Amino acid sequence: MAPADGTLAAVTDPPTDPPTDGAPPVPVDAPDIDDAELDALEADLATIEVAMERADTGDLEGYEAVVTRLDEGSSGTSD
């Protein structure tokens, strides 16, 4: 509960910390991870990094080309 004066409780206040029973976190099942989706996200991230590098160096035409390629590559996906 926040103090009555309108300030927020500090993150380290014991009443705001969730209770723990000392159990380790539950691991994620490997079959739940879709390798194809992870590969696609990694490829998109790499493309975004290239676009950012192009923009940083002032190559705006190169940036637009990379962004267009990223947009075309993601237009075929469905959520």
Short mmCIF file of the C-alpha atoms (twelve columns), coordinates in Angstrom:
data_MODEL
# 
_entry.id   MODEL 
# 
loop_
_atom_site.group_PDB 
_atom_site.id 
_atom_site.type_symbol 
_atom_site.label_atom_id 
_atom_site.label_alt_id 
_atom_site.label_comp_id 
_atom_site.label_asym_id 
_atom_site.label_seq_id 
_atom_site.Cartn_x 
_atom_site.Cartn_y 
_atom_site.Cartn_z 
_atom_site.pdbx_PDB_model_num 
ATOM 1  C CA . MET A 1  0.000  0.000   0.000   1 
ATOM 2  C CA . ALA A 2  1.348  3.452   -0.914  1 
ATOM 3  C CA . PRO A 3  1.893  5.981   1.883   1 
ATOM 4  C CA . ALA A 4  -0.939 8.479   2.487   1 
ATOM 5  C CA . ASP A 5  1.219  11.445  1.435   1 
ATOM 6  C CA . GLY A 6  1.081  10.374  -2.236  1 
ATOM 7  C CA . THR A 7  4.649  9.089   -2.539  1 
ATOM 8  C CA . LEU A 8  5.340  5.655   -3.936  1 
ATOM 9  C CA . ALA A 9  6.770  2.845   -1.855  1 
ATOM 10 C CA . ALA A 10 10.398 1.993   -2.559  1 
ATOM 11 C CA . VAL A 11 10.962 -1.168  -4.555  1 
ATOM 12 C CA . THR A 12 12.950 -2.690  -1.716  1 
ATOM 13 C CA . ASP A 13 10.240 -2.210  0.937   1 
ATOM 14 C CA . PRO A 14 9.446  -5.701  2.308   1 
ATOM 15 C CA . PRO A 15 5.640  -5.233  2.034   1 
ATOM 16 C CA . THR A 16 5.958  -4.581  -1.730  1 
ATOM 17 C CA . ASP A 17 8.229  -7.551  -2.471  1 
ATOM 18 C CA . PRO A 18 6.341  -10.648 -3.628  1 
ATOM 19 C CA . PRO A 19 6.605  -13.589 -1.248  1 
ATOM 20 C CA . THR A 20 8.936  -16.380 -2.297  1 
ATOM 21 C CA . ASP A 21 9.096  -19.920 -1.050  1 
ATOM 22 C CA . GLY A 22 12.735 -20.403 -1.971  1 
ATOM 23 C CA . ALA A 23 11.887 -22.563 -4.998  1 
ATOM 24 C CA . PRO A 24 13.998 -21.982 -8.135  1 
ATOM 25 C CA . PRO A 25 12.265 -20.473 -11.172 1 
ATOM 26 C CA . VAL A 26 10.440 -22.937 -13.387 1 
ATOM 27 C CA . PRO A 27 12.464 -23.640 -16.562 1 
ATOM 28 C CA . VAL A 28 10.891 -23.113 -19.967 1 
ATOM 29 C CA . ASP A 29 10.212 -26.331 -21.840 1 
ATOM 30 C CA . ALA A 30 12.454 -26.474 -24.915 1 
ATOM 31 C CA . PRO A 31 9.640  -27.786 -27.168 1 
ATOM 32 C CA . ASP A 32 7.654  -24.592 -26.420 1 
ATOM 33 C CA . ILE A 33 10.274 -22.525 -28.209 1 
ATOM 34 C CA . ASP A 34 9.707  -22.229 -31.940 1 
ATOM 35 C CA . ASP A 35 13.164 -22.278 -33.577 1 
ATOM 36 C CA . ALA A 36 11.820 -20.986 -36.888 1 
ATOM 37 C CA . GLU A 37 10.233 -18.002 -35.164 1 
ATOM 38 C CA . LEU A 38 13.429 -17.281 -33.243 1 
ATOM 39 C CA . ASP A 39 15.452 -17.476 -36.467 1 
ATOM 40 C CA . ALA A 40 13.057 -15.038 -38.153 1 
ATOM 41 C CA . LEU A 41 13.314 -12.612 -35.227 1 
ATOM 42 C CA . GLU A 42 17.114 -12.820 -35.278 1 
ATOM 43 C CA . ALA A 43 17.135 -12.115 -39.020 1 
ATOM 44 C CA . ASP A 44 14.820 -9.134  -38.537 1 
ATOM 45 C CA . LEU A 45 17.039 -7.817  -35.751 1 
ATOM 46 C CA . ALA A 46 20.121 -8.118  -37.946 1 
ATOM 47 C CA . THR A 47 18.317 -6.229  -40.720 1 
ATOM 48 C CA . ILE A 48 17.278 -3.494  -38.290 1 
ATOM 49 C CA . GLU A 49 20.877 -3.168  -37.091 1 
ATOM 50 C CA . VAL A 50 22.068 -2.760  -40.682 1 
ATOM 51 C CA . ALA A 51 19.397 -0.099  -41.275 1 
ATOM 52 C CA . MET A 52 20.499 1.770   -38.159 1 
ATOM 53 C CA . GLU A 53 24.140 1.644   -39.252 1 
ATOM 54 C CA . ARG A 54 23.173 3.051   -42.649 1 
ATOM 55 C CA . ALA A 55 21.226 5.887   -41.014 1 
ATOM 56 C CA . ASP A 56 24.111 6.625   -38.623 1 
ATOM 57 C CA . THR A 57 26.529 6.995   -41.532 1 
ATOM 58 C CA . GLY A 58 24.125 9.268   -43.420 1 
ATOM 59 C CA . ASP A 59 23.265 6.708   -46.102 1 
ATOM 60 C CA . LEU A 60 19.533 7.410   -46.095 1 
ATOM 61 C CA . GLU A 61 18.986 5.717   -49.468 1 
ATOM 62 C CA . GLY A 62 20.648 2.573   -48.108 1 
ATOM 63 C CA . TYR A 63 18.526 2.870   -44.978 1 
ATOM 64 C CA . GLU A 64 15.317 3.097   -47.040 1 
ATOM 65 C CA . ALA A 65 16.367 0.062   -49.114 1 
ATOM 66 C CA . VAL A 66 16.975 -2.026  -45.996 1 
ATOM 67 C CA . VAL A 67 13.689 -0.918  -44.387 1 
ATOM 68 C CA . THR A 68 11.792 -1.717  -47.587 1 
ATOM 69 C CA . ARG A 69 13.370 -5.178  -47.659 1 
ATOM 70 C CA . LEU A 70 12.368 -5.709  -44.002 1 
ATOM 71 C CA . ASP A 71 8.809  -4.553  -44.717 1 
ATOM 72 C CA . GLU A 72 8.522  -6.861  -47.728 1 
ATOM 73 C CA . GLY A 73 9.868  -9.797  -45.743 1 
ATOM 74 C CA . SER A 74 7.406  -9.321  -42.898 1 
ATOM 75 C CA . SER A 75 4.340  -8.649  -45.065 1 
ATOM 76 C CA . GLY A 76 3.850  -12.379 -45.641 1 
ATOM 77 C CA . THR A 77 3.586  -13.239 -41.954 1 
ATOM 78 C CA . SER A 78 0.357  -13.516 -40.033 1 
ATOM 79 C CA . ASP A 79 -0.259 -13.052 -36.303 1 
# 
